[in-house]
Amino acid sequence: PSARIRTDFDMQAFPRPLLAIARNHHGFITLEELGLHGVVCRRRSRLLDAGQLVPIHRGVYRLASHGDTFEQRCLAACLATPDAVLSGPTAGRLWGLRKVHTEDIHLLARRTIHLERVTAHRTDLLGEFDVTERDGLRLLRPARLFCDLAWHLDESALESVLEQMIDRRLLSIPGARAAARRFVASGRPGSVRLARVLESRPSWMRPVDSDVELRLWRALDRRGVRLERQVPIVLDS
């Protein structure tokens, strides 16, 4: 009988629409969503005490049946701070960029934010046109992200990321320079590095395919060997 009572409680605790929301959000449910489906106060406390509901951030919970992943932690941060955006290495990883391998969650907002297990940055350079959404995650668009990464990466890594973004058609040199004109300012972290990388990159030059190719290109260039990138080869049929 006790097992049957526990099963009935579990079914009643999470209405089907609420479970559907959780499935579509990596197992996360907000306080507002719980309230809309009748899971409030004492009922919510019972779920927390039973370990079926796990508090992540203020007003954000995870069903215990779902594990803890990088994407989940990104979504939890977005749910807890609707006016913030995933930035830096975090957004770089979500865009599939090289040189930005991380498990850390970085947020960017126009106000000060305090969240556990999250590194939050405050900026006055963040507009709606800087933000996009992918699978429920708010993250910086490529042009603004490239500027943001200038603070996190050294010059060599930043140049490599730029080549990758151009190669994948996420960014163009004119687009990067337009974003940089807003970003570069005296005393702003990464400004000098960003300016040097963009000033040394001709807009007409084709991008390299990989970081290894870029390093070889640099080494040959330092020795005075000038090569043309991505030369087409016509093979006899």
N, C-alpha and C positions, 0 to 999 in steps of 0.2 A: 504493500500500500504506500509506503513512504516513497518508493521509487516512482510510483505512478503520480503521486502528488507533485513531486519535483518536475516531472516531465510536463504536467499540465501547467505548472507555474512558468516554465521556460517558454511554452507556446504562447501563453497569455502575455508574457513580458514583452515580447517583440512581435507586434502586429506585422502581417505580411508586407504592407507598404513600407514599413520601417526597415525590414530586412532587405527589401529591394533597393532602398536608398543606400544602405550600408554596402551592398554588393557593388553598386556603381561608384562608390567612393572609397575603395580599398579597405572596407570595414569600418569607416568612420561615420559617426553620427554627431550632430551638434545638439546643444541643449535646447535650442528652438525646435528642432525636428522631433526630439523626444517629447517635448511639451505638446506639440501639435497632434501627437498620436497617443496622448494620455499617459505617458511614462513620466510622472512627476513625483517630486518629494519622496514620500516613503517608498513608493515602488522603485524609484531610481536608486534610493539608498540600499534597498535589498539586493538589487543587481550589482551594485558596487561592492557590497559586503560579500556577496557570493563569488566575486571575481569574474562575473560574466561581462561586466562593463568596466573598462579600464580608462581612468582619466589621463588625458595626454596634455592638453592645455586648458586654460580656463574656457569652459563652454564647449569643449571638444572631447569626445570619447571614442574609444575603439572597442569593437566587439572582441572578446577574448579569443574567439575562434579564428581571428586573423592575426598573422604574424607581423613582426616589425621589419619593414623594408625601407630602403632609401626613398622610394617613391611615396610610401605611406607617410613618412616623416615630412616630406615636402608638402603633401596635401594637408596634413594636420596644421602646419604653419600657415598655409594659405587660408584655411578655414578659421583659424584663430585671429588672423589679422587681414580682413577683407580689403584693406587699403594698402597693403604691402605687396611686394613682388619678389619672386625668387631671383637672385642675382649672383654675380661673381662666379666662382668655380661650380656652385650648385647649378645655376642656369647653363653654364658651359657643359656640364656633364649631361644635362637633359637635352641639349642640342647636339650631343654626340661629338663635342670638340676634343681634340687631343690636348695634352699638357695641363688638363684640369681635373685629374683624377682625385676625387674627394668623397668622403662620407659626411662632411659637414653641411649644415643647412645655413645658407646666407640669405638674408632678407634685406630689401631696400625699401625705405619709406620716407615720407616727408615729415615724419614725427619720430620721437623716441619710442622704441619698442623693447619690452623685456619679456622674453620667452625662454623657458628652460631648453637646453640643448640646441639653441638657435643663436647664430651670430647676426645681430641686427645692425644695419648701417643707416644713418640719417643723411638725407640729401635734399637740396632744393632744386635739383635737376631731374625731375621725374614727372612726365606728362602721360596722358592716356595713349598718345601715339608711340610711347616708348615700351608699351606693354602689350603682350599677346597672351592667348590662352591655348593650352594644349592638354587634352585629357583632364580638364578640370584644374590644371595648374597654371597660375599666373607667373609668367617669366618675362625677362627683358627681351625685347626684339634684338636681332643680331647687331645692328649698328650701335645701339646704346650699350649692349653687352660688351662689345669690343672695347669701348671706352672704359667700362667698369673693370674689365680684366687687366687694364693697364696698371691698376693699383695692386693686383694680386700676382702678376707674372713678371718675370724679368724680361729684358728686351728681346733676347733670343727666342724665348717661348712665345712672346706676344707676336713676333714676326711670323712664327710658324702657324699660330692660330689664324692670323690674317690670311696667309696663303691658303689655308684649308677653307676658310669662309668664302674666299673668292672662287676657289675651285668648285665648291658646292653651290655656288650662286646664291649664297646667303647674304652676300655683301659685295659692294663695288668700292673701288678707291674713292670716287666722288662721293658716294654715300657715307663712307667712313670719315672723310674729311669734313663733310657737312655736320656730322654728329660731333666730331672733335672740336669744331669751332664753338659749339655750345659748352663743351666740357672743359677744354684747356683753360686754366686760369692760374695765376701766380699762387703758389702754396697748396694747390689741390694735388693730393697724392696721385702719382702716375702721369701727370700732365706732360712732364718733360720726356718721359719714356714714350708716351703716345705720339707726341709731336715728332720725335726722332724717327720712329718706325715709319710713320706716314710720309714724312719728307723724303726719306730715302727710297720710297717705293714708287717707281713710275707707274702711271695708270695704264699705259699701253702694254706693259709686260705681262705675259701669260703666267699663271700661277704654277708652282711645282705641284707634284702629285702627293708627296709625302715629306715627313720631317727629315728622313735620311737624305732625300734628294736635295732639300734645302741646305743641309749641313755640307754636302759635297759642293753645292753651288758656291757657298760662302768661302770654303777652303780654296777652291780654284780661283775665285775672284780675288782673294787676298794675294794670290801668287801671280796675278796679272793675266790669268787665262779667261778670256771673254767668250762666253757661249750664248747661243740663242736657245731660249726655252721652247719645249714642245714643238720641235721641228717635225712636220709631217713626213712620213716615209712612204714612198710609193713602191710597192713590190710588183715584180713581174708576175703576171697570172700564168 
